[in-house]
Amino acid sequence: MSNKQEVANQHPNNTLIPILIIAGLFFIFGFITWINGALIPFMKTINELTVTQSYLVASAFYISYVVMALPSSWVLEKIGYRKGMSVGLIIMALGSLVFIPAAGARTYWIFLVGIFIQGTGMTLLQTASNPYITILGPIESAAKRIAIMGIANKVAGALGSLIFGALLLSGIDEVNEKLNTVTGTEKSELLNTMADSVVTPYIVMAIILFILGLLILRAPLPHVEAEPIADTDDETSKTSIFQFPHLWLGVLTLFVYVGAEVIAGDTIIAYGISLGIPAEEAKFFTTFTLMAMVFTYALGIFLIPKYISQAFALKASSILGIILTFLIVFTSGFTSVLFVATLGIANALVWPAVWPLTLEGLGKFTKTASALLIMAIAGGAIIPLLYGRFVDGKTSKLIAQGLNDSDATAQATTSGYWILLPLYAIILYYAIAGHKLGLKK
């Protein structure tokens, strides 16, 4: 048993405060990440975008994980976890401030720059906090700790979705109707007024993030390191990150999972609106998805590892995701929306299970592997964009066949969820066999 684990066993509460602090950071992740569900239809209206263009909101946020994950790993090597978390929070505050000139100019690319900067800060924060909570205790119970983080993340996401849905989407149906009847100056004034509604919330967000960035420097976070790779008589020490096939499959698994999670959370409001459900009702739909995840996280805390393994949780999640994909496509109306929300149950335990299964046995390569896993979050940038592209293309074809705009959009948006099927199939493979490749049990 390692010294770290011995200390944890002798003093079972010595990790409580660090866990609560990291849970607070995951709360921030969730709040900022899941307001994208409200931002997407909001940006679509004020910037007069296509479906594909509107999903650049998610792309700008998640693509930062590709660009900044390895630099974040290098930064953490130099300044450590605590200072890295502080810098990440301050960068996120700066990204929030970019929304002020973006709203004034009502220019989409400036909004995207602000979102990208926020994602950059989030990348640094996640590259530090995910491995930190994973190695803060025994690897066998890591999924339980990450599930606790998930509850904080998704509760915050639900609150963020509700708050920003109320702030940004209130009256959007009436605005969209007016846009069909006004032109010129009147139209520009209407859109400018709507764009200004983001200024105050993002100023408040920037202030809070900056203060938290300073406070984290004084937080009681102990120094932790990953367990070294154990040598055996028939196994030599690994010398390269490329000697871990289960790691690379884990990166792929996380890539497709994040894409599936973002589709479940960020498309559901727009999906409901496309089906004719009023925005005043649809603005709650992301919250449905996130609360389904919170329920499942709580179940995971109870079940893992006492009753089920991390690998079994991953298998069950992927199978449920496949079943729900069929139910979404072959039902209609509010029933189909509810099945999209139920994807929250299928998605909840994937992240907590993939991280420990992937980081197992990596030792000194843990920080680099964590950066690669963070880069996999780019699935949230690419896969929803493919979904939007499919919906736009399918809508155009249906209209060309004589279907009216609203019916064509509704059918195309529903069909777009077929993209989930191969994603959950990949997750199922990793749960069954992929996480074992290259590891000697």
N, C-alpha and C positions, 0 to 999 in steps of 0.2 A: 504493500500500500504506500502511496506517495505521501510526502510530508503535508502537502496541501490537503489531501483527503483525510489524513490523521487529524489535522487541526479542525477540519469541518466536523468530524465525528465527535471530537471532544467538546466542541463549542457549537452546537447545532444552530445557534442564533447569530453566529458571527458573520453570516452572509446575508442576513435579513435586510440590513440597511442598504448595502450595495444593490441587492435585488430590487428594492423599492425605488432607488434612484434610477436604475436602468429602466424600470417599468415606467417611470416618469418620462424618460426619453422616448420610449416606444409609444407613449401617449401622444407626444409631439409628432412622431412619424405618422401615426394614424390620422391625426387631425388634418395635417397638411396634405397628406397623400390623397385622402378620400374626398376632399372638397373638389377634386377634378370631376367627379360625377356631376356636380352642379355647374362647374366652369364650362364643360363641353357644350351643353345647349345654350348657355349664356353667351359664350364666344361665337357660337354659330349664328346667333341672332345679331349681335352688335357689329360683327365683322362680315355678315352676309356670306357665310361659308357653305361649302358642300359638306356632306357627311364625312368624307375622307379628310378634308381640311380641318374639320373640327376636332378630329382625333389626334391632330398634331399637338394638342394640349398634353395628352398622355405621352406622346412620343418625345416631346421636348423635355418632359420631366424624367422619364425613364432612360433616355439615351445618355443622360449625364452619368449613369452608372457605368456605361461602357468606357466613356472618355476619362472618367476620374477615379475608377476603382483602383487601378494599379498605382497611380500617383498617391492616392489616399493611403495605400499600404506602405509606400515609401515614407510618407509624412508620419505615420504612426510609428514606424521604426525609429524615426528621429526624435519625436516629441512624446511618444507614449499614448496610452488610451485616454487618460483624463484630459490632457491639453488638446488632443485630437477632437474629442467631443465638444470642447469649448469652441474651438475654431469652426467646427461644423455648424454650430448654432448661430454664430455670428455671421457666417456666410449666408445662411438661410434668411437672417434678418435683412441683409443687403438685397437679396433677391426679392423680398417682399416690398422693399421701397421702390423697386423698378416699376411696380404696378402703377405708381402715381403718374409718371410721365406717359406710360402706356395708355392709361385711361384718358389723359388730356389729349393725346394725339389720336386716340382710337385706332391704333396701328397694331395689327395682329402680331407682327414679328417682334415688336418690343415686349408685348405680353409674353411671347415664347421665350425671349431672353431672360425675363424675370423668373419664369418657371424653370428654365434650365439652371439658373444660378441657385435657386432653391434646391433643385435636385442635386447640384454639386455639393452643397452643404450637407444634404441628407446622405449622400454617398459616403462622405467622410464619417458622419455620425454612425451610419449603419456598419461600415467596415470596422469600426471600433467596438460597437456595442454587441453585435451578434456573436462574434467569437468570444467576447468577454463573458457574456452570460452562459455560453456553451461550456467554457472551461472553468467557470466559477465553482463547479462542484463535480461529482462523478458523471462520466459520460453517459452511463446507463439511464440517468434521470434527466438528461439535458432537455429531452422533448417536453418534460413536465415544466421545467423552468421557462422554456421558450413559449409554451402554451400560456403561462402566466403573462408573459410579455405580450402575447397575441391578444389576450383579453383587454389589456390596457390599450393596445393599438386599435382594436376594432371598436371599443366603446368610444374612444376619442374620434374615430372615423365616423361613427354614427352621429355623434354630436356635431362634428364639423359639417357633415352632409346636411343635417337639419338646419344648422345656423346659416350656412351659406346658401342653402336652398331657399330659405326664407328671405335672405337679403338680396339674392341675385335673381331668383326665378319668380318672385312675387309680381304678378301682372304681366308675365312674359307672353301669355296667350293673347291678351288684349293688344300688346305691342306688335306681335306678329300679324294680327288681323289688320291693324292700322297701317303696317308697312305695305300692305297690298293696295292701299288706297291713297297714300301720300307720296309725294316726290320732292326732289330738290331740297331747299332749305328746311322745310318742315320735317322731312324724313331725317335729315342730318341732325337736327336739334333733338328729335325723339331718341335717336341712337346715342347721341352724346350724353343726354341725361341718364340713360340707362347705364352707359359705360362708367359714369362718375360714381355709381353705387359701390364700386370695388375699392374706392380710395380709403375711406375710413377703416373698414375691416383690416386692410393690409397695413395701414399705419399702426394700428393696435397690435397686430401680429408681429411686426418688426420690433416694436418696443419690448414685448414680452420675450421674444427670442434673444434679443441682445442682453437683457437682464439675466436670463437663464444661462447664457454663454459665460457670463462673469461668475455666476454663483457656482457653476459646476467645477470651477478651479479649486474651490474650497470643500468640495464634497468628499466624504470619507470612503473613497474607493481603493481597496487594497490592490497591490500589484499581483497579477496572476500570470502564469505561463502554461502552455499546453504540455501534456505529458510527452516525454521523448519516445521515439520508436524503440520498441523492445527488440533486441537481437536474440535469435535462437541459433541452435547449432546448424540448422539447414537454411538460415535466412541471413543475408548480409544487410548492412545498413543501406537504406535508399540514398541515392545521391542526386536525384532530379525529381522535379514535380511531375515529369512525364512518365514516371514509373508507377503511377497510381491510376489505373484505368477507372476505378470506381469514382475517383474525383471528377474526371472529365464527363462521365455519364451523369454524375450528380449535378454538374454545371448545366448540362443539357436539360435535365429534369427540372431544375429550378427555373430555367429559361422558359420552358413551356408552361410550367405551373403559374408563374407570375403573369404570363399572357392570359391564361384562363381566369385567374383571379381578377385582373383588371377588366376583362370583358364582363365578368359577373357583376362587378361593382360599378364600373364607369359607363357601361352601355345601358343599364337597366332603366334609368330615367328617360333617356332619349327613346328607348324601345317602347316604354309605356306611352309616351307622347305620340309616337308613330302609330300606335294602335288606337288613337283617338281618346286616350285617357287625359283629362285636364292636367296641366302642369302643377296646379295646386295640390293634386293628389299624387302625381308621379314623383314629386320632389322628395317623397318619403321612401321611395323604393330602394335606394342605396342603403338606407338604414335597415330595411328588412334583411338584405344580404348580410350586412355586418353583424346584426344581432344573431342571425343564424350561426355565424362564425363564433361569436362569443359563447353561445350555448355549447357548441362543440368543443371549444377550447376548455371550458369548465369540465366537460365530460372527459377530455383527454387528461387533465390534471388528476382526476380521480382514477382513471384506468391505467395510465402509463407510469412506471413499468410493472406495477403490481399484478395487473390482470392481462394486459396485452403488451406486445412488444412494439417498438417504433416501426419496424418493418410491417407488422400486421396492420397497424393503423394506416400506413401508406397504401397497402393493398385495398383495404376497405374503402378508403377515400377515393381512389382511382376508379374502382368498380362502380361506386355510387355516381361519380361524375359521368361515366359512360351512360348509365341508365337515365340520368336526368337530361342529358343531351337529347336523347330520343324523345323524352317527354316534352321538352321545350318545343321541339320542331313539330311534333304531331298533335299539339294542343293549340288553343287560340285564346286571344283576349287576356283577361286578368289571370286566368289559370296558367297560361304560359309564362306570364310575368312572375307568378309565384314560384314556378319551377326554376326560373333564373335566380330568384332570391335564394332558393333552397341549395343552389350551388355553393352557398356559403358553408353548408354542412360538409360538402365534399371537399372543399378547399382548405378548411381550417387547420387540419393536422398535417398537411403536406409540408409546409415550411418548417414546423417544429421537428418533423421526422427526418427530412432531407439533410438538414444541417449536421446533426450528430452522426448520421450514417455516413455522410461524406467526409467529415473531418476526422473520423476514427482512424487512428494509426498514423496521422500525418506529422506529429511532433513538431520539429523545427520548421516545417513547411506550412504550418497552420495559418500564419498571417498572409502568405501569398495565396494559399488556397481560399481563404476568406475573401480576398480581393476578387478572385475569379468567380466565386459564388455571388458576390455583390454585382459583378459585371453581368451575371445572368439575369439580373433584374431588368435588363434591357428587353427581355421578352415583353414587358409591359409597354415598350415603345413600338415594337415591330408588329406583334400579333394583332392588337386592336386596330392598327392602321390597315392591315390586311383585311380584317373584318369590315372596316369602313369602305375599303376599295371594292370588296365583293358586293356590299349593299348598294353602293352607287351604280356599279355595273349591272346588277340584277334589276334595280329599279328602272334604269334606262331601257333595258330589254323588255320589261313588262309594259312600260308605257308605249314603246314602239309596237307592241302587240295589241294595243287598244285599251289597256287597263287605265283607269284614272289615277292621278298622282297619289292620292292618299292610300288607295288599296294596293298600288304597286309598291309603295314605301313599306307598308305593313308586311306584305308577303316577303319582300326582299330582306327586311330586317330579321324576320323570323328565320328564314333560310340561312342567314349568316351564321347562326349558332352551330351549324354543322362543323365549323372550324374547330370546335371543342373536342370532337371525337378523336382525332389523332393525338391531341395533346394529352388526354387522359390515358390513352394507350401507352404512350411513352412513360408516363408516371408509373403505370402498372408494371411495365417491364423492369423498371429500376427497383420497385418494391419486391419483385419476385427473385430477380437474379442480378441485376446491374450493380447493386450496392455491395455484392460479395466479390466481384471480379478483382483479382490481384491481392486479395486479403487472405491470410491463412488463419483460419479459426481454430 
